Amino acid sequence: MTRVRGSRKILAGAAAAAMLGVMTLGTTPAWADDPVDGPADITVNLTVPAAGALTMTVDNSTPVVLQENGSDATNRRFTGTLPLVTVTDTRTDVPADVAWSVVGQSTDFVNTSNSQATISNEYLGWLPKIQDVPAGDDTIIAGDEVESTALDGEGLTSGVDLLVGTWNSQDSRTYGGQWTADAELNLVAPADEVATGSYTSTLTLSLFEY
């Protein structure tokens, strides 16, 4: 008889559990109704720091003007100054074994009144100069002087003439990450190849990392 009564209790408990399951599945819980207060909005802000970049800026707000300086019966000579060129490296993780360089190339000078009259870009050269280097930084180098073909040089024609650069971007970045350079521009052309008039040319600078 004891086992019968115990079995009845077990059966009764199982039936009650089944009934509770039916009730739970068939009704909407109280927390799904409208809240008694709220809602309350919380603003969540996130700041993602910049990964940094290697960039070049040129102070080219005004055109460069070459002025006659030192001409003689053989050659006409004109000089000017390249605008300041600033290279900035704000990266926090600079790849190893890479380097950067700023190189320049000039187009021919074209007469603004007569496009058939030109002065070859091979007559334009430069002398690069570093203007602003962090103290102790010996990783930055200025390019070699490029002279006019009238002076047995090659002129700014190749597209690989160095203005400023580094052999190791990672080493250079440790010094603060900003460098400034410019260059003396020198145009020397045979006197018989320079016709009177105004001329314009484009000197293109490019920043490479390799």
C-alpha positions in Angstrom: 0.0 0.0 0.0 2.8 2.3 0.7 4.2 1.9 -2.8 0.7 2.7 -4.2 0.5 5.9 -2.3 4.0 6.9 -3.4 3.2 6.1 -7.0 0.1 8.3 -6.8 2.2 11.2 -5.5 4.6 10.8 -8.4 1.8 10.6 -10.9 0.2 13.7 -9.4 3.4 15.6 -9.5 4.0 14.7 -13.1 0.4 15.8 -14.0 0.9 19.1 -12.2 4.2 19.7 -14.1 2.6 19.0 -17.4 -0.3 21.3 -16.6 2.2 24.1 -15.7 4.0 23.6 -19.0 0.7 24.0 -20.9 0.0 27.1 -19.0 3.4 28.6 -19.5 3.3 27.9 -23.2 -0.1 29.2 -23.7 0.1 32.5 -21.8 2.2 35.8 -22.3 4.7 36.5 -19.5 4.2 39.7 -17.5 7.6 41.2 -18.6 6.3 41.3 -22.3 3.6 43.8 -21.4 4.2 47.6 -21.5 6.8 48.7 -19.0 5.8 50.7 -15.9 8.6 53.1 -16.6 11.0 54.0 -19.4 12.3 53.3 -21.9 15.6 54.9 -21.0 18.2 55.5 -23.8 21.9 55.2 -23.2 24.4 56.7 -25.6 27.3 54.5 -26.3 30.4 56.3 -27.8 33.4 54.7 -29.6 36.6 56.4 -30.7 38.6 54.6 -33.3 42.1 56.1 -33.5 43.5 56.8 -36.9 45.9 54.1 -38.2 48.1 56.9 -39.5 49.4 57.4 -43.0 52.5 58.4 -45.0 51.6 61.7 -46.8 53.2 64.5 -48.8 52.0 68.2 -48.9 53.4 70.9 -51.1 53.1 74.6 -50.5 52.1 75.4 -54.0 49.7 78.2 -53.4 51.6 80.4 -55.9 53.4 79.3 -59.1 57.2 79.3 -59.1 58.7 82.1 -61.0 62.1 81.6 -62.6 64.1 84.8 -63.0 67.1 85.5 -65.3 70.3 85.2 -63.3 73.8 85.0 -64.8 73.1 84.7 -68.5 75.9 85.1 -71.0 76.4 85.0 -74.8 76.4 81.1 -74.7 73.6 80.3 -72.2 70.5 81.9 -70.8 70.3 81.2 -67.1 67.2 81.4 -64.8 66.8 80.5 -61.2 64.0 80.0 -58.6 63.0 78.0 -55.5 60.8 75.0 -55.3 58.0 75.4 -52.8 58.4 73.7 -49.4 57.6 70.0 -49.5 56.6 68.2 -46.3 56.5 64.5 -45.8 54.6 63.3 -42.7 54.5 59.8 -41.3 51.8 59.4 -38.6 51.7 55.6 -38.6 52.2 53.8 -35.3 53.1 50.5 -37.0 55.6 51.1 -39.8 56.4 48.1 -41.9 60.0 46.8 -41.6 62.4 47.0 -44.5 60.6 49.6 -46.5 61.7 53.1 -47.6 60.1 56.2 -49.1 61.2 58.8 -51.5 59.9 62.0 -53.2 60.9 62.2 -56.8 60.3 64.9 -59.5 60.0 65.3 -63.2 59.4 68.4 -65.4 57.5 68.8 -68.6 58.8 71.0 -71.4 58.4 74.8 -71.1 55.7 75.9 -73.6 55.3 79.5 -74.8 52.0 80.8 -73.6 51.5 82.8 -76.8 52.9 80.2 -79.2 52.6 76.6 -78.3 55.0 75.7 -81.0 57.8 77.5 -79.2 59.2 75.4 -76.3 62.2 75.0 -74.1 63.1 71.4 -73.4 62.8 70.1 -69.9 66.3 68.7 -70.2 67.5 72.2 -69.5 65.9 72.4 -66.0 67.9 71.1 -63.0 67.7 71.4 -59.2 69.7 71.3 -56.0 67.6 69.6 -53.3 67.9 70.9 -49.7 66.5 69.5 -46.5 65.0 72.3 -44.4 63.6 70.7 -41.3 64.9 67.4 -39.8 64.3 66.3 -36.2 67.4 66.5 -34.0 69.6 63.5 -34.3 67.8 62.1 -37.4 70.4 60.9 -39.9 68.0 58.7 -41.7 66.8 61.4 -44.2 68.8 62.2 -47.3 68.5 64.9 -49.9 68.8 64.0 -53.6 71.9 64.8 -55.7 72.1 67.9 -57.8 70.6 67.5 -61.3 72.1 69.8 -63.9 70.9 71.0 -67.3 72.1 69.1 -70.4 73.7 72.4 -71.3 76.1 71.7 -68.4 76.5 68.0 -69.3 73.7 66.9 -66.9 70.5 65.1 -67.7 67.9 67.6 -66.6 64.7 66.7 -64.7 63.5 64.3 -67.4 63.7 60.8 -65.9 61.0 60.8 -63.3 63.3 59.2 -60.7 65.3 62.3 -59.6 65.3 62.3 -55.8 64.3 65.3 -53.9 64.3 63.8 -50.4 63.9 60.3 -49.0 64.9 57.7 -46.5 66.5 54.2 -46.7 64.3 52.9 -43.8 60.8 54.2 -43.1 60.7 52.5 -39.7 63.9 54.1 -38.4 62.9 57.5 -39.7 59.5 57.3 -38.0 61.1 57.1 -34.6 62.4 60.7 -34.9 58.9 62.2 -34.9 57.7 61.7 -38.4 57.9 65.0 -40.3 60.5 66.3 -42.7 60.6 69.4 -45.0 62.7 70.0 -48.1 62.9 72.3 -51.1 65.3 72.9 -53.9 67.1 75.5 -55.9 65.8 75.4 -59.5 68.2 76.2 -62.3 67.3 76.5 -66.0 70.3 76.8 -68.3 69.6 76.7 -72.0 71.6 77.5 -75.1 71.0 81.1 -76.0 70.0 80.3 -79.5 67.2 77.9 -78.3 65.4 80.5 -76.1 62.9 82.7 -77.9 61.6 85.8 -76.2 58.2 85.3 -74.5 56.5 83.8 -71.4 56.7 80.0 -70.8 55.0 77.6 -68.4 55.9 74.1 -67.3 54.7 71.5 -64.8 57.0 70.0 -62.3 55.4 66.9 -60.8 56.4 65.5 -57.4 55.5 62.0 -56.3 55.9 60.1 -53.0 56.7 56.4 -53.2 57.2 53.8 -50.6 58.9 50.6 -51.7 
